[in-house]
Every structure is written in C-alpha cells, then in structure tokens.
Amino acid sequence: MLLFIALTIAAICLTFWILDKFKINPKDRYILITGCDTGIGNTLAKSLDKKGCYVFATCLTSEGAESLQKVSSDRLYAINMDITNSDSIKTAFDTVEKIMLEKNATLWGLVNNAGVPGYPGFYDWWPREVYRRIIDVNLLGPIEVTNVFLPLIRSKGKGRIVNASSGVALTPFSCSGYSMSKCALEAFSDCLRHQLCYTYISVHMIEPTYFLTHMTDATMKSDKIEMSWNQMTQSQRDYYGRSCIDQIIELTKQEQQVSDPNLHLVSDAMEHALFGWFPWRRYPIGGLVKYVARPASVLPAFIVDYLRRVIVPLPKPQGCH
C-alpha cells in the first residue's frame, strides 16, 4: 500500500514536471517590459529579442535606451518612459499603439519590472516624501501602466501580465517602504486576476530573493543612511546612537555580498510566466524565499518574529532599555 502511494505521488510529480516544460512559441509575440535600463529588465529584453519576440523595452533614461538599442536587433524598440509620469506613459502608449497598428499585431505580454529599493533603517528615520516616492514607483506606476496598456492585450482577450514583486511580500523581513509597496502590488495582482477571470488574460507575480542589481547596491544605501543621520533630530540621535547607523550600513554590505549575480534566474521565471502552458501564480526564486519567507507566511507571529531576529537582526538602539 505504501509503495502504491509513493509511486502515485512520484507519477503526479513527474507529470507536473513534464507539463511545466511545455511552452508557447515566443517567436513574433509582442512584449512590453518596463525598467530596462539595467538589471533584470535589461536581461529579459535581450533574451526575448534573441528568441524572436518583438520587445518594447521602456527605459527611464535616454542613455539606457540608446545602449540597449545598440546591442539589440530591429525587433526591439527601446522607448523612454517614466512610470511615475502620466504624460510619459501616454506618450509611450501612443508609440506602441502606432507600431502595432502598422503591423496589425496584439500585445501578448506586459512585464511590470521597474522599481526602486527601499530606504534602509527604521521607519521614523524617513519623511513622508520618501515613502511616497517608493509607493509611486513600485505600486502606482505598475497600476497605471497596466491600466493604460491593458486594452492592447484585451483586444484579443488573451495574454499575460507579469508583476515583479519580491519575497519580502510574503513575509516582510525589513523595515522599509519597499516591503509595503510589494505587499500592495501582490494585492493588486490578485485582484486584477479576479477582474480578468472572464478573459484568457492571466496575472503572475515574480518573488525573488536578493539579486545583484541596483536594489542591493550597498554604496547607494549607505549614502542614504548617512543622509538620514544628518537629517535626524538630536533626540533621534540620542536614542539610536551612531553605532546603530554603522550596524545598519554593515547589514547593507552583507546583503550585497549574499546577492545572487545570476539575473537570468529571475528573467527565466518571467519568461515562463509569459510563455508557459501552465504558468504559476507565484514564482518564488531563491532559497530564502522558498524555504524561509514562504513557510513563515503561515506560521504563528511569535515564530516569525523570532526568525526575523535571527535572520535579519536589527541593531538595538542605545536608548532602548
């Protein structure tokens, strides 16, 4: 009996593994990707271009668009777009729509990849404007881009929307606006999937751990921490102490050191979400997400709080008794 159960489970697992390998032919499909100046978006745009896709790769800077265009084929269109600016999004939409009308094509996929990192440290270190900027880029930007470009996907009633979330959305381990923005992005993704339930448009979330991009740039984060120290009131400095600042800076360096340089692991997951016959709802990437954040999301709070203190130990403020 036990042997039969074991063989049945093995057969089911093998079946799912085989089905997971089946993919739609990506050739000649039109994909829009945000945040392609560098990092994962840049990697994905180049990969899809090589596989025969028509790629609308949006970049924040002209330099990013020009450098990407130079190393790509004529199937890739590098377009400037600031996802925090409604006029910029509308201008990019007009460009994409014009090209697609000329080619009588339909947008198959939208990848909301653009994002900014959070500001490390404690919540009361940062003013309202900092959190507004993070939420504007990581949440409101993807929502508006999706709303504007959705008609191009919905015209044929099928396609894929892929949102770059994070493992911290499952179990937030850091005190930054980044975690909040990604939790909200997942809520948007799930609700959007429900909204599109009468179509063949599916919505997917990519949940990576630490990867070596601007998101884990220790120098940039250290500069922000120093800026926060310079802007603190005297009472805040007395409470936290300079040693607390130094320890947070050291944590950002450790974060960068453990970051995975293999960006293709994330872009591969995005490609599966775009072209897999049976795409996943969520794509947890990295051991920290699969074996810590995901299980922790269903554990009692006291266990999760203990894991936070062990895995991501925050320095104790000198004024805390």
C-alpha positions in Angstrom: 0.0 0.0 0.0 2.8 2.4 0.9 4.6 1.5 -2.3 1.5 2.3 -4.3 1.0 5.7 -2.6 4.7 6.5 -3.2 4.5 5.5 -6.9 1.3 7.6 -7.3 2.9 10.7 -5.8 6.0 10.2 -7.9 3.9 9.8 -11.0 1.9 13.0 -10.2 5.1 14.9 -9.6 6.7 13.7 -12.8 3.5 14.6 -14.7 3.6 18.2 -13.3 7.3 18.4 -14.0 6.8 17.4 -17.7 3.8 19.7 -18.2 5.8 22.6 -16.7 8.3 22.2 -19.5 5.8 22.9 -22.3 5.9 26.4 -23.6 4.2 28.6 -26.2 6.4 29.6 -29.1 7.6 33.1 -28.2 8.6 34.0 -31.8 6.8 37.1 -33.2 4.9 37.8 -30.0 4.9 41.4 -28.7 6.0 42.0 -25.2 6.3 45.3 -23.2 8.8 45.5 -20.4 9.4 48.4 -18.0 12.6 49.2 -16.3 15.1 48.0 -19.0 18.0 50.5 -18.4 19.9 47.9 -16.4 19.4 44.7 -14.3 16.7 42.1 -14.8 14.6 44.1 -17.2 17.6 44.6 -19.4 18.5 40.9 -19.2 14.9 39.9 -20.1 14.6 42.3 -23.0 17.9 41.0 -24.6 16.8 37.3 -24.1 13.4 37.8 -25.6 14.9 39.7 -28.5 17.2 36.8 -29.3 14.2 34.4 -29.2 12.4 36.3 -31.9 10.0 38.4 -29.8 9.1 41.9 -30.7 10.1 43.8 -27.5 9.0 47.2 -26.3 11.7 47.9 -23.8 10.9 51.0 -21.8 13.8 52.9 -20.1 13.9 55.8 -17.7 16.9 57.4 -19.3 17.9 58.1 -22.9 21.3 56.6 -22.2 19.7 53.4 -21.1 17.5 53.2 -24.2 20.4 54.0 -26.6 22.8 51.4 -25.1 20.1 48.7 -25.2 19.2 49.5 -28.8 22.8 49.3 -29.9 23.1 45.6 -28.8 19.7 44.5 -30.0 18.0 43.6 -33.3 15.4 45.7 -35.1 12.7 43.7 -33.3 13.5 45.6 -30.1 12.1 49.1 -29.6 13.8 51.0 -26.8 11.4 53.6 -25.6 11.7 56.3 -23.0 9.1 56.1 -20.3 8.8 57.3 -16.7 6.2 55.2 -14.9 5.6 58.0 -12.4 4.6 60.4 -15.1 1.2 60.0 -16.7 2.1 62.0 -19.8 5.2 59.9 -20.3 3.1 56.7 -20.1 0.6 58.1 -22.5 3.3 59.1 -25.0 4.9 55.6 -24.8 1.4 54.1 -25.3 0.9 56.2 -28.5 4.2 55.0 -29.8 3.5 51.3 -29.1 0.0 51.5 -30.4 1.1 53.1 -33.7 3.7 50.4 -34.3 1.2 47.6 -33.5 -1.4 49.1 -35.8 1.1 49.2 -38.6 2.0 45.6 -38.0 -1.6 44.5 -37.3 -0.4 42.9 -34.0 -1.6 42.3 -30.5 0.3 42.9 -27.3 0.8 39.4 -25.7 2.6 40.3 -22.5 3.2 43.1 -20.1 6.1 42.9 -17.6 6.0 45.5 -14.8 9.6 45.2 -13.8 10.6 48.8 -13.0 11.1 49.5 -9.3 13.2 51.3 -6.7 14.7 49.9 -3.5 13.5 51.0 0.0 15.5 53.2 2.3 17.2 51.0 4.9 16.8 51.7 8.6 13.9 52.3 11.0 10.6 53.8 9.8 10.9 57.0 11.7 14.2 57.9 10.0 12.4 58.9 6.8 9.9 61.7 5.9 6.6 61.1 4.1 8.2 62.1 0.7 10.4 59.1 0.8 7.6 56.6 1.2 5.5 58.5 -1.4 8.3 58.0 -3.9 8.7 54.3 -3.2 5.0 53.7 -3.5 4.7 55.9 -6.6 7.3 53.8 -8.5 6.7 50.3 -7.1 2.9 50.4 -6.8 1.1 53.3 -8.5 3.4 53.1 -11.6 2.7 49.5 -12.4 -1.1 50.1 -11.8 -1.2 53.0 -14.2 1.0 51.2 -16.8 -1.3 48.2 -16.6 -4.5 50.3 -16.9 -3.1 52.2 -19.9 -1.8 49.2 -21.9 -4.4 46.6 -20.9 -6.7 47.5 -23.9 -3.8 46.4 -26.2 -3.8 43.0 -24.5 -7.6 42.8 -24.1 -8.3 43.4 -27.7 -7.9 39.6 -28.4 -8.9 38.6 -24.9 -5.7 36.7 -24.1 -2.2 37.3 -22.9 -0.1 37.6 -19.8 0.6 40.3 -17.2 3.8 39.7 -15.1 4.5 41.9 -12.0 7.9 41.9 -10.4 7.1 41.5 -6.7 9.6 40.2 -4.0 10.0 37.5 -1.5 9.5 40.2 1.2 5.9 40.5 0.1 5.3 37.0 1.6 7.0 37.7 4.9 8.4 41.2 5.3 11.8 41.0 7.0 13.0 44.6 6.5 11.7 47.9 7.8 11.4 49.8 4.6 8.8 51.2 2.3 9.9 48.6 -0.2 8.2 45.8 1.7 4.9 47.7 2.0 4.9 48.6 -1.7 5.4 45.0 -2.8 2.7 43.6 -0.4 0.3 46.1 -2.0 1.5 45.1 -5.5 0.6 41.5 -4.8 -2.9 42.5 -3.6 -3.3 44.4 -6.9 -2.1 41.4 -8.9 -4.5 39.0 -7.2 -7.5 41.4 -7.5 -6.6 42.1 -11.2 -6.5 38.3 -11.9 -10.1 38.1 -10.4 -11.2 41.1 -12.5 -9.9 39.4 -15.7 -11.5 36.0 -14.8 -13.8 36.2 -17.9 -10.9 36.6 -20.3 -7.8 34.4 -21.1 -5.5 37.0 -19.6 -3.6 35.8 -16.6 -1.6 37.7 -13.9 1.6 36.4 -12.3 4.0 37.5 -9.6 7.7 37.1 -9.5 9.1 36.8 -6.0 12.9 36.8 -6.0 15.3 37.0 -3.1 18.5 39.2 -3.2 19.9 39.6 -6.6 22.9 41.7 -7.6 21.1 44.8 -9.1 20.7 48.5 -8.1 18.3 47.2 -5.5 21.2 45.7 -3.4 23.8 48.4 -4.1 25.4 48.8 -0.7 27.1 52.1 -1.6 23.9 53.8 -2.6 22.1 52.5 0.6 25.0 53.6 2.8 24.7 57.1 1.4 21.0 57.2 2.1 21.7 56.0 5.7 24.3 58.7 6.2 21.8 61.2 4.8 19.2 60.1 7.3 21.7 60.5 10.2 22.4 64.1 9.1 18.7 64.9 9.0 17.8 63.4 12.4 16.8 65.5 15.3 19.0 65.4 18.3 16.5 63.3 20.3 16.6 60.7 17.5 20.4 60.7 17.5 20.5 60.3 21.3 18.0 57.4 21.1 19.6 55.4 18.2 23.2 56.3 18.5 25.9 56.3 15.9 26.7 52.6 16.4 23.1 51.8 15.3 23.8 53.6 12.0 27.1 51.8 11.5 25.5 48.4 12.1 22.7 49.1 9.5 25.4 50.1 7.0 27.2 46.8 7.7 23.9 44.9 7.1 23.5 46.5 3.6 27.1 45.4 2.8 26.3 41.8 3.9 23.1 41.9 1.8 25.1 42.8 -1.3 27.6 40.1 -0.6 25.0 37.4 -0.5 23.1 38.7 -3.6 23.0 36.3 -6.5 24.6 37.7 -9.7 22.7 35.2 -11.9 20.0 37.6 -13.0 18.8 35.1 -15.6 17.2 33.1 -12.9 14.6 35.9 -12.5 14.3 36.6 -16.2 13.8 32.8 -16.9 10.9 32.8 -14.4 9.4 35.9 -16.2 9.7 34.0 -19.5 7.9 31.0 -18.1 5.2 33.3 -16.8 4.9 34.8 -20.3 5.1 31.6 -22.3 4.5 28.5 -20.1 1.5 26.4 -21.0 0.7 26.2 -17.3 2.2 29.4 -15.8 2.4 29.7 -12.0 0.5 32.2 -9.9 3.7 33.0 -7.9 7.3 32.4 -8.8 9.4 32.2 -5.6 13.1 32.5 -6.6 15.9 31.7 -4.2 16.3 29.6 -1.1 15.4 32.4 1.3 12.0 32.8 -0.3 11.2 29.1 -0.9 12.4 27.8 2.5 12.0 30.7 4.8 9.7 33.5 3.7 7.0 31.3 2.2 6.7 28.9 5.1 6.9 31.8 7.6 3.9 33.4 5.9 1.6 30.8 7.5 3.4 30.4 10.9 2.3 32.0 14.2 3.5 35.5 14.8 5.9 34.6 17.7 7.8 32.2 15.4 8.0 34.7 12.6 9.2 37.4 14.9 11.9 35.0 16.2 13.0 34.2 12.6 13.3 37.9 11.9 15.6 38.4 14.8 17.8 35.5 13.8 17.9 36.0 10.0 17.7 39.8 9.8 18.9 41.0 13.2 18.3 44.7 13.6 20.8 46.6 15.9 19.5 47.7 19.3 19.2 51.4 19.7 21.4 52.7 22.5 18.4 54.4 24.2 16.3 51.2 24.2 16.0 49.7 27.7 
